[in-house]
Amino acid sequence: MKPAAIASRIRLIRWAVAAMAAVLATDARALCTVTCSCTVSTTNVVFGAINPLSLSNTDSVGGVTVSCGGIAGLLIPLQVDISKGSSGTYSARTMIYGTNALSYNLYQDSARSMVFGNGTNGTVDASSSMLLNALGLGTPVTIPIYGRVFGAQVTAVPGSYADTIAVTLTYY
């Protein structure tokens, strides 16, 4: 067989494999929406006692853990979004104590440079995937959430400040 004919067949085989992979991926995603089940659990971001006169930020870490089950061998793409909370904005979330507020934010990275949100308004969401093993279970995926209460909030009064953040999991 001539080298040109061999190269042509290799290109044809590569194209066929790529086409088959695209079809299988599409079918697996469609199959997962019917046969997969995922759950979310969270670890709260707890800041503890904060000195509002301090110029230093107060940092903490929590997280979201996703567990899935379904048909063995499926690769499940996952996307995790988190809400704005009570402040209604991602630019600086607010914890509330009565009528008092304390500014903070949640981040996807430990440097606290990427605001965790839903991928809009300058925020990022978290994307991952999970391969289901022979038993139809995946290794849980944990997505850390890095929190920061900003320093020098001198008007804050003592109290138990809190906010509620909704977590949205999308899987295919």
C-alpha beads as a LAMMPS data file, in Angstrom:
LAMMPS data file: protein, C-alpha beads

172 atoms
171 bonds

1 atom types
1 bond types

-500.0 500.0 xlo xhi
-500.0 500.0 ylo yhi
-500.0 500.0 zlo zhi

Masses

1 110.0

Atoms # bond

1 1 1 0.000 0.000 0.000
2 1 1 1.339 3.449 -0.917
3 1 1 2.169 5.956 1.864
4 1 1 -0.467 8.400 0.566
5 1 1 -3.167 5.701 0.780
6 1 1 -2.068 4.760 4.314
7 1 1 -2.168 8.408 5.428
8 1 1 -5.632 8.776 3.886
9 1 1 -6.921 5.722 5.763
10 1 1 -5.407 6.944 9.042
11 1 1 -7.197 10.303 8.595
12 1 1 -10.435 8.446 7.874
13 1 1 -10.020 6.276 10.994
14 1 1 -9.250 9.342 13.132
15 1 1 -12.344 11.109 11.786
16 1 1 -14.500 8.030 12.472
17 1 1 -13.177 7.722 16.033
18 1 1 -13.799 11.439 16.690
19 1 1 -17.316 11.181 15.283
20 1 1 -18.035 8.087 17.394
21 1 1 -16.719 9.816 20.537
22 1 1 -18.959 12.826 19.887
23 1 1 -22.020 10.589 19.447
24 1 1 -21.225 8.567 22.578
25 1 1 -20.675 11.715 24.657
26 1 1 -24.004 13.155 23.522
27 1 1 -25.816 9.894 24.211
28 1 1 -24.166 9.529 27.626
29 1 1 -25.286 13.020 28.632
30 1 1 -28.830 12.336 27.482
31 1 1 -28.751 8.979 29.265
32 1 1 -27.486 10.601 32.471
33 1 1 -30.395 13.040 32.686
34 1 1 -32.665 9.997 32.950
35 1 1 -30.518 7.511 34.877
36 1 1 -28.180 9.566 37.100
37 1 1 -28.792 10.989 40.512
38 1 1 -26.573 13.556 42.222
39 1 1 -26.683 15.078 45.690
40 1 1 -25.012 18.121 47.193
41 1 1 -23.766 18.619 50.734
42 1 1 -22.091 21.722 52.112
43 1 1 -19.585 22.686 54.753
44 1 1 -20.371 26.178 56.070
45 1 1 -17.895 29.017 55.794
46 1 1 -17.599 30.002 59.480
47 1 1 -15.633 33.135 60.383
48 1 1 -15.872 33.026 64.173
49 1 1 -15.321 36.157 66.258
50 1 1 -14.333 39.206 64.218
51 1 1 -12.794 42.426 65.504
52 1 1 -14.368 45.179 63.361
53 1 1 -11.607 47.611 64.383
54 1 1 -8.894 45.385 62.927
55 1 1 -7.521 46.442 59.552
56 1 1 -6.912 42.784 58.680
57 1 1 -9.287 40.607 56.718
58 1 1 -10.705 37.485 58.348
59 1 1 -10.551 34.376 56.125
60 1 1 -12.251 30.991 56.306
61 1 1 -12.934 27.987 54.076
62 1 1 -16.021 25.858 53.468
63 1 1 -17.106 23.797 50.522
64 1 1 -19.589 21.966 48.371
65 1 1 -19.382 18.192 47.891
66 1 1 -21.165 16.500 44.990
67 1 1 -21.905 12.761 44.936
68 1 1 -23.461 10.960 41.964
69 1 1 -24.629 7.520 40.972
70 1 1 -25.986 5.988 37.799
71 1 1 -24.845 3.714 34.999
72 1 1 -21.263 2.469 35.234
73 1 1 -18.810 4.103 32.892
74 1 1 -20.674 7.374 32.375
75 1 1 -18.715 10.597 32.607
76 1 1 -20.955 13.210 34.231
77 1 1 -20.130 16.879 33.608
78 1 1 -20.956 18.999 36.675
79 1 1 -21.427 22.733 37.186
80 1 1 -21.845 24.385 40.600
81 1 1 -23.182 27.944 40.934
82 1 1 -23.774 29.865 44.148
83 1 1 -26.196 32.731 44.749
84 1 1 -25.665 36.363 45.745
85 1 1 -27.166 35.830 49.195
86 1 1 -29.084 38.517 51.049
87 1 1 -27.116 41.412 49.533
88 1 1 -28.456 40.793 46.032
89 1 1 -25.016 41.411 44.522
90 1 1 -21.794 39.533 43.930
91 1 1 -19.555 42.601 44.279
92 1 1 -19.714 42.428 48.077
93 1 1 -22.027 39.999 49.783
94 1 1 -23.524 41.025 53.114
95 1 1 -24.079 39.130 56.340
96 1 1 -26.955 40.478 58.400
97 1 1 -27.570 40.838 62.133
98 1 1 -30.909 42.601 62.662
99 1 1 -30.560 45.844 60.712
100 1 1 -26.746 45.701 60.797
101 1 1 -24.574 44.463 57.943
102 1 1 -21.065 43.076 57.593
103 1 1 -19.406 42.938 54.139
104 1 1 -17.760 39.736 52.966
105 1 1 -17.352 37.669 49.835
106 1 1 -16.865 34.099 48.631
107 1 1 -14.170 33.026 46.205
108 1 1 -13.245 30.004 44.156
109 1 1 -9.484 30.356 44.682
110 1 1 -7.330 30.531 47.803
111 1 1 -5.853 33.876 46.666
112 1 1 -9.415 35.200 46.874
113 1 1 -9.229 36.843 43.468
114 1 1 -12.063 35.011 41.635
115 1 1 -15.511 35.773 43.072
116 1 1 -17.569 32.571 43.193
117 1 1 -20.998 33.039 41.637
118 1 1 -22.796 31.855 38.529
119 1 1 -20.366 32.887 35.798
120 1 1 -21.996 36.300 35.210
121 1 1 -21.097 39.825 36.312
122 1 1 -17.403 39.014 36.648
123 1 1 -17.951 35.897 38.749
124 1 1 -16.850 32.325 38.112
125 1 1 -18.679 29.072 38.631
126 1 1 -17.113 25.687 39.256
127 1 1 -16.983 23.004 36.588
128 1 1 -15.867 19.446 37.092
129 1 1 -16.781 15.935 36.022
130 1 1 -17.257 12.566 37.636
131 1 1 -16.664 9.140 36.115
132 1 1 -18.971 6.470 37.482
133 1 1 -17.157 3.257 38.415
134 1 1 -18.215 -0.352 37.832
135 1 1 -20.729 -0.087 40.675
136 1 1 -22.249 3.038 39.132
137 1 1 -20.810 5.339 41.796
138 1 1 -18.442 8.250 41.397
139 1 1 -15.767 9.512 43.745
140 1 1 -17.299 12.576 45.423
141 1 1 -16.076 15.918 44.078
142 1 1 -15.369 18.613 46.674
143 1 1 -15.242 22.227 45.574
144 1 1 -13.708 24.548 48.161
145 1 1 -15.277 27.927 48.881
146 1 1 -12.902 30.542 50.265
147 1 1 -14.512 33.282 52.342
148 1 1 -13.263 36.687 53.451
149 1 1 -14.748 39.269 55.813
150 1 1 -13.153 42.587 54.951
151 1 1 -11.205 44.399 57.676
152 1 1 -11.877 47.877 59.099
153 1 1 -15.673 47.647 59.274
154 1 1 -15.718 49.982 62.271
155 1 1 -19.489 50.568 62.266
156 1 1 -20.284 46.873 62.838
157 1 1 -21.969 46.127 66.154
158 1 1 -21.418 42.902 68.115
159 1 1 -23.751 40.070 67.116
160 1 1 -24.205 36.839 65.196
161 1 1 -24.092 37.803 61.527
162 1 1 -25.276 35.311 58.919
163 1 1 -26.156 34.964 55.268
164 1 1 -27.794 32.175 53.284
165 1 1 -26.275 31.135 49.981
166 1 1 -28.128 28.836 47.568
167 1 1 -26.098 26.204 45.708
168 1 1 -27.247 25.125 42.252
169 1 1 -25.894 21.910 40.742
170 1 1 -26.307 21.259 37.037
171 1 1 -25.364 17.875 35.593
172 1 1 -26.040 16.262 32.227

Bonds

1 1 1 2
2 1 2 3
3 1 3 4
4 1 4 5
5 1 5 6
6 1 6 7
7 1 7 8
8 1 8 9
9 1 9 10
10 1 10 11
11 1 11 12
12 1 12 13
13 1 13 14
14 1 14 15
15 1 15 16
16 1 16 17
17 1 17 18
18 1 18 19
19 1 19 20
20 1 20 21
21 1 21 22
22 1 22 23
23 1 23 24
24 1 24 25
25 1 25 26
26 1 26 27
27 1 27 28
28 1 28 29
29 1 29 30
30 1 30 31
31 1 31 32
32 1 32 33
33 1 33 34
34 1 34 35
35 1 35 36
36 1 36 37
37 1 37 38
38 1 38 39
39 1 39 40
40 1 40 41
41 1 41 42
42 1 42 43
43 1 43 44
44 1 44 45
45 1 45 46
46 1 46 47
47 1 47 48
48 1 48 49
49 1 49 50
50 1 50 51
51 1 51 52
52 1 52 53
53 1 53 54
54 1 54 55
55 1 55 56
56 1 56 57
57 1 57 58
58 1 58 59
59 1 59 60
60 1 60 61
61 1 61 62
62 1 62 63
63 1 63 64
64 1 64 65
65 1 65 66
66 1 66 67
67 1 67 68
68 1 68 69
69 1 69 70
70 1 70 71
71 1 71 72
72 1 72 73
73 1 73 74
74 1 74 75
75 1 75 76
76 1 76 77
77 1 77 78
78 1 78 79
79 1 79 80
80 1 80 81
81 1 81 82
82 1 82 83
83 1 83 84
84 1 84 85
85 1 85 86
86 1 86 87
87 1 87 88
88 1 88 89
89 1 89 90
90 1 90 91
91 1 91 92
92 1 92 93
93 1 93 94
94 1 94 95
95 1 95 96
96 1 96 97
97 1 97 98
98 1 98 99
99 1 99 100
100 1 100 101
101 1 101 102
102 1 102 103
103 1 103 104
104 1 104 105
105 1 105 106
106 1 106 107
107 1 107 108
108 1 108 109
109 1 109 110
110 1 110 111
111 1 111 112
112 1 112 113
113 1 113 114
114 1 114 115
115 1 115 116
116 1 116 117
117 1 117 118
118 1 118 119
119 1 119 120
120 1 120 121
121 1 121 122
122 1 122 123
123 1 123 124
124 1 124 125
125 1 125 126
126 1 126 127
127 1 127 128
128 1 128 129
129 1 129 130
130 1 130 131
131 1 131 132
132 1 132 133
133 1 133 134
134 1 134 135
135 1 135 136
136 1 136 137
137 1 137 138
138 1 138 139
139 1 139 140
140 1 140 141
141 1 141 142
142 1 142 143
143 1 143 144
144 1 144 145
145 1 145 146
146 1 146 147
147 1 147 148
148 1 148 149
149 1 149 150
150 1 150 151
151 1 151 152
152 1 152 153
153 1 153 154
154 1 154 155
155 1 155 156
156 1 156 157
157 1 157 158
158 1 158 159
159 1 159 160
160 1 160 161
161 1 161 162
162 1 162 163
163 1 163 164
164 1 164 165
165 1 165 166
166 1 166 167
167 1 167 168
168 1 168 169
169 1 169 170
170 1 170 171
171 1 171 172
